Amino acid sequence: MTPVQLALLQCATVLYAVHAFVRVRGMVGRGRACPQLRWGSLLAALGLHTCFLAARGLASGTLPIDTRLDSVALFSWVAGGVFALCERPAQLQGIGPVFWTAFVLGLGVMWATAGSEPMSRGSLARFWLVLHLVPVYLGYGGFAVAAGAGATYLVQERLLHHPSRAALWRRLPPLESLERLDRTALTLGFPALTVGLVAGVLWAQQATAPLGHAWYADPKVVGGLLVWFFYAAVLHVRLRARWCGRRAAWLTILGFLLTLVSFATVHVYTSSDVTPDDPAQAAADRGAS
């Protein structure tokens, strides 16, 4: 990564943080937020983020997903852009401060732990990489929205017990709307994660079998399955046991924290893994060396 590309990424992150700060300040009512700063910081952040992805794509000649840092940058760009476009039409302004705060925190964690080493080498490995990452990141996006709705639910529920803070809770969506958004985001995110994990397991099995490794011992597979089982349990208690309200909100928040911890931990300890196009040839090369 060149210094210019790194500067684009850092400036975009700072501007996202400025936007999150302005949104939170406006929500708690500590002075009127400047609309120019609110939207200008977001548009500038998305613009610099777009320039970073364009520079990385032009440098590689393909979609910028070959490294973990590139894939995280692409995912966060899509998530932030989609939320920015849908926030007003879908009446999500109430959870905007929570979403952008969580967005900046998650971005910091993922960019701090995502390495710049390539994750794949060759067209076949790249095919599996795309098939795995796109659904997984869509699932993560759904879980992020669910966690944001859950956190806003807890804040709104607490504010409703304090009539003196009526001016604040009127700015947040009703509890029923937050509950519905939480449930919908989970219901859409879980199938996407499932598809991505199946592709990841098939990819890991294909890549590790010729090398004599067990695919189920891959830390990335183990971390993904732990997240999958947790959200499967969350959906079960929500849809079958009819859990809702505060308990469901805490579960979605804990689930997203588990997702971030799994992502960070796994990628710290597997930062140098590269999946070749021909695992059998890679095994032969390793034996020859």
C-alpha positions, 0 to 999 in steps of 0.5 A, spaced: 500 500 500 502 506 498 503 512 502 497 516 498 492 510 499 494 509 506 492 517 507 486 516 504 484 511 508 486 514 514 482 521 512 476 517 511 476 514 518 477 520 521 471 523 517 467 518 519 469 519 526 467 526 526 460 524 523 459 519 528 460 525 533 456 530 530 450 525 530 451 523 537 452 530 539 445 532 536 441 526 539 443 528 546 441 535 545 448 538 546 447 544 542 444 544 534 449 540 530 451 544 523 448 540 517 453 542 513 458 539 518 454 533 519 453 531 511 459 534 509 463 530 513 459 523 511 460 525 504 467 527 504 468 520 508 465 516 503 468 520 497 475 519 500 473 511 501 471 511 494 478 514 492 482 509 496 478 503 493 479 506 486 486 506 487 487 499 490 483 496 484 487 500 479 493 498 482 491 490 482 487 491 475 481 487 479 476 488 484 479 490 491 478 484 495 485 480 494 487 482 501 483 482 508 484 490 508 481 491 501 476 486 503 474 490 509 474 496 506 470 494 500 465 491 505 465 497 510 464 502 504 458 498 502 455 498 509 456 505 510 453 507 503 447 503 503 445 506 510 447 513 508 442 512 502 436 508 506 437 512 512 431 517 511 427 513 506 427 507 511 426 512 517 432 510 520 435 517 523 433 515 530 439 509 530 443 513 525 448 515 531 448 508 534 450 505 527 455 510 525 458 510 532 459 502 532 461 503 524 467 507 526 469 502 532 468 496 528 472 499 522 478 501 527 478 494 530 477 490 523 483 495 520 487 494 526 487 487 525 486 486 517 493 485 514 495 487 507 498 480 505 494 476 499 489 471 501 488 468 495 493 466 489 490 464 482 483 465 479 480 458 482 482 461 489 479 468 487 473 465 485 472 461 492 474 468 495 469 472 492 463 466 493 465 466 501 466 473 502 460 476 499 455 473 503 459 473 509 460 480 509 452 481 507 451 477 514 455 481 518 452 487 515 445 484 517 448 483 524 451 490 525 444 493 523 441 488 528 446 490 534 445 497 532 437 496 533 438 492 539 443 498 543 438 503 541 432 499 544 436 499 550 437 506 550 430 508 548 427 503 554 431 506 559 429 513 557 422 512 557 422 511 564 424 518 565 419 523 563 424 529 564 428 526 558 422 526 553 425 531 548 431 525 547 426 519 547 422 523 542 428 523 537 428 515 537 424 510 533 418 507 537 420 500 541 416 496 536 420 499 530 426 497 533 424 490 535 422 489 528 428 492 525 432 487 529 428 481 528 428 482 520 436 484 520 437 477 523 433 473 519 436 476 513 443 476 515 443 469 518 442 465 511 447 470 508 452 468 513 450 460 512 451 461 504 458 464 506 460 459 511 458 453 506 463 456 501 468 457 506 468 450 508 468 447 501 474 452 499 478 450 506 477 442 504 479 443 497 485 447 499 487 443 505 486 436 503 492 435 499 496 438 504 494 433 509 491 438 514 484 437 516 479 443 514 475 443 521 482 445 524 482 451 520 482 457 525 477 461 520 472 455 520 472 454 527 471 462 528 466 462 523 462 456 526 462 459 533 459 465 530 454 461 526 452 457 532 451 463 536 446 466 531 442 460 530 441 459 538 439 467 538 434 466 532 431 459 535 430 463 542 427 469 538 422 465 533 421 459 537 421 461 544 418 468 543 424 472 546 423 479 545 425 486 548 431 487 552 433 480 552 433 479 545 437 486 544 442 484 549 443 477 545 444 481 538 449 486 541 453 480 544 453 476 538 456 482 534 461 483 539 463 475 538 463 477 531 468 482 532 472 478 537 472 472 532 474 476 526 480 480 530 482 474 533 482 469 527 486 474 522 491 476 527 493 469 528 492 467 520 495 473 517 500 470 513 495 465 510 495 464 502 490 460 499 494 457 492 490 456 486 493 448 486 493 446 493 496 439 490 502 443 487 503 447 493 504 441 497 509 438 492 513 445 492 513 444 500 515 437 500 521 439 495 523 445 499 
